[in-house]
Amino acid sequence: MFSLQPGPYKRIISRIWRFALFGIAFFIIYIVAVRFNFFWLFGGMPSLKALENPQSEIASEVYSEDGVLLSKYYLENRTPVEISQVSPNIISALLATEDARFVKHSGIDLRSLFRAVTGVLTGRSSSGGGSTLTQQVAKNLFETRTQKFRGLLGGIPFVRTVIDKTKEWILAVRLERNYTKQEIMMMYLNTVSFGNNTYGIKTAAKTYFNKEPWQVNVEEAALLVGMLQNPTFWNPRNNEERALLRRNVVLAQMHRYGFLTTEQFATYKAKPIKLDFTIENQNTGPAAYFRSVIRDDIQRWIEEYNDDHPDAELNLYTSGLKIYTTLDSRMQKYAEESIYEHMREQQRKFYEHWRGRNPWVFKEKNGQWKELPNYVSDVIKRTPRYQLLKQEYGDDEAAIWRELRKPVKMKVFTYGGKRNEKDTTMSPLDSVKYYKRFLNTGFMSMDPRNGHVKAWVGGINFKYLKYDHVRQGRRQPGSTFKPFLYLAALDNNFLTPCDRVTDQPVTFARYEDHNGPTPWTPKNSSGRYSYQSLTLRQALGASINSVSAYLMKQTKSQTVVDYARKLGVESPLKPNPTLALGTSDVSVYEMVAAYCTFVNGGYRVKPMTILRITDKNGNVLKEFAPDNQHVINANTAYQMLYLMRGAVEDAGGTSQRLKNQYKLLEGGNEIAAKTGTTSSYSDGWFMGMTQHLVSGLWVGGDDRSIHFRDMAFGQGARLAMPAWALYMQKIYGDKSLSRQYSKEPFRKPDGFNLTLDCGGTYIDSSQRYIPPKVIESGEEEILN
């Protein structure tokens, strides 16, 4: 017999099998080693909890009470959407370009991987990449290539890449087991970057085309998907020709895989790129001042929430919170339009008023206006730019000022022009002069019934002038403070609305009621006294200073402070006689809230800006409720409304233009109002009340030395009141708001039986009161 020796082919086959089995075993061991990070060589993997609840930085959204998205808070501008909200054009473009076999593989596409490897070995870059959409989701969501997941072998370049890819394979398979194809698709579309700090398809559609993702057409979808390969390189804003080529490549892929016919491909390929590009940021969108102020309120609430919930890790910029505010988008729009229209006109007048001169002035004893010396240099020394130059050049003032005088290219705010800005060249020193010539404003509108703040305009342009003049800013209120004085007199039974006080000099002696070391006799704006007997309604309507001084003598300044506190004024108030003319600084926010007490039957209601906060899934985290407190008698509150109606309804009232020019009393409407002007016309105020809405605004220069020089322009009835009138005209003209904010009289309290019929006749011993001419123009001036 003879033994059969294994032939050479059999040995080769046997060796191949041994190598294959060894390779498979090695591959399995390698996969397990990477999965469980043997000996800390490979780095960790995301936990099962992280896999089941993948995290990404989601922008928090701010909504108006009527459901309009106002803006977002974010580090990465990303807002997730469902697949039903995405155009099929986007899905088709994505599948054709990034992963045509997406619905067929289970996370790893061996055919695509083999093609990619072959392409690398043969130098054919067009053969495509081997990463599936699922692998890209794993890389984007779990950041496996970061230092956090790097092991001991992570420092070796090629080895690190292989390990990272292996982790993405493992995660891709696990993702395919835990999620549907549609869910994985949306994880991808909601996380990818489109450049310009734009993340996710919803934000990309809004940024590049001002559309919702379901409105995107074929060529727009191709452009967006084409950018995914390299958002910077293929960005259509930076290089339109390059982006066009890439878009057409995506269209060709859509044609190749049957998403487009030959005719459709030719048609879309010939179309030019049309963008409607707008970057969303904190400077854009409605209510920018409002959003900047409530951001701090929300941050404080988040800190408290996280302290009370140890497992919570809420973050305003990444947690995808939804903040529902009290603002009404329509009313906010009308407020911004009215303020813009009015302030643009006031600025025109201000430029003409100061043509050829600088507006930072003071009045000398002889009555002449003189420019403040060293004003601009003093202002610029408080700027961050000066402080940086000071650090660089030390005590070398010549070098610092040389830099400050160097012209540089910049954008500046201007009324008109594209987005109210223009390109120019000026020095930092000149830019300070430029902006100090602007008048600014603060406006707030509030529903007195529940405290809901409906509109908030903190200045003329948030991008360039970020200081908020509603809650942050405080200025002298002038005569808009007088209602607190009149309230104290009424509520303490000193007088009734129809009682009379003579318009004559009232002097406070040295140190009387905290007066200064010299006697003080406040003057009317005309510098004269009529010596007529005026009812309280006449005196408040025409804003007679001498009557306010008389009331202050009767009530005492500390009592007035106490009443202002009752109504919610929290700013420091100096108790002295000059408080009768509004000499202590307050905010628009405080004044509007305090005036609401008069309309709200004596109930002080705290301004509400936020209704509720939910998490990204819609679960309510906090619901806010109105904060009401009964602080004055309802009858007294109604009497105050009657007094302040005199400013609008009666001869000599400071706000008669609301009746005669703006026709706001038609239809049985009633308005209670008060104007205010301070020394040198530095501050112009107007407060207006209707049954369902209280609004107020301040207008002036950012610095008190910047103002008009005469009453014709600088009084509150001219400088502030028209903006309120324009706003109310828009409110009344909107049928969707007409029921909630209708024209109607003020409602009397139940059981109110006082007879109020003392206005409009102006009868005294001389049979008729003729208001001084200057009062007819509408204001008074604080003279300290």
Disulfide bonds with the S-S distance in Angstrom:
Cys498-Cys758 2.26
